[in-house]
Each structure stands twice: as C-alpha cells, then as structure tokens.
Amino acid sequence: MINPGNGTQVEEIDSDLDLDLENEKEMKKTSAFEADMDDSEVEAVLATMPGNLLMEGEEDDLNLDEIENILELNDQGYPKFTLAKNKARFLRMVSWYRGKEEWIEVAPLSGVTKLFKQQTKELEGIRSSKLDYEMELETGTLTPSQRSYRRDELKMCKVQEKMAVHLISKLQVKIKSGRR
C-alpha cells in the first residue's frame, strides 16, 4: 500500500513537470518562423517604421547580395515589404536569429550540433522555396497583387537564406572549436 503523505511532494513534482513541459516547448522552436514575438512588440516596432512598407508595384532598392550580415543592419536598413505581416515576420526572424547567435556562445556542443543539423535541413527548404518563387515570377502570368506578394516571399526567402548561412557558419566554428 502507498502512503499518501501530506501531498507536498506530489505538488512539487507537478510543478516541476509543468516547468519541464514549458521548457520543452521553448526548446522545440527551431525555426525562425516559429519564434514568438508579442503582438504589441511587433505593432510598436512597425509604428516606428512608417516608410518601411512598399506600395503595390513599388520596388525595394536594397540589394540583399551586397549585405554581409543582415543582423548588423539598423532599422532603416531593413528590407521593405508590401505587407505589414511580412514585415512582422521579418522582425520575428531577425529576433530569432539574434537570439540563436547569442545562445551559441554558451550552448553545449550537443545543442549546437543539433541546431546545425536542423538549420542545414531548413536551408534546403528555403532554397527550394526561393527557386519556386523565382520561377513563378518569371512566368509573367501573375496579377499585380500576386506579383508583389511573390516578390515579398522571394525577398523573405533570400533574407532567411542569408541569415541561415551566417548562423550555420557560426555553428560550424563552434563545433570545430568544441571538438579540439
């Protein structure tokens, strides 16, 4: 027969389990697009950037190929998007990558290796999506609104590809230095 005791141990175990589950949920966010950013945070940042959205048919004059590290850009240097939701996605992505860069400094080698594998696999998907959007834009069969949406998505893929490549290279350095 099990002695029920006073119940404090059960409550402690329950609260420990709840904390473990919360931590596990946070750890599972391995993609930049899964990163959480408070809606009020996004709105506040977007409000300070009134000229950073493009009108339909407008082009962004930013050349992403010339930028070494997007994370080093200031708010005015960020790419412009047609839709505010894409700008918000971009801001979440930048926040996620910045957090991962900081995390690399203190992360265990096993965690770095795991993130390296995930990012490498995700990079394949990003490049595949990028090619799809490029091909769609080349067909010339899209309406103007579809065209601007596809351009936004293509720009998002290019930005994410650059950030992922940058992160992967930092992960490689950490893995090599950790194995010595």
Secondary structure, DSSP 8 states (H G I E B T S, - for coil): ----TTSHHHHHHHHHHHHHHHHHHHHT--SGGG----HHHHHHHHHT-GGGB--TT------GGG-S-GGG--GGGS--BSSHHHHHHHHHHHHHHHHHHHHHHH--HHHHHHHHHHHHHHHHHHHHHHHHHHHHHHH--S-HHHHHHHHHHHHHHHHHHHHHHHHHHHHHHHHHHHT-
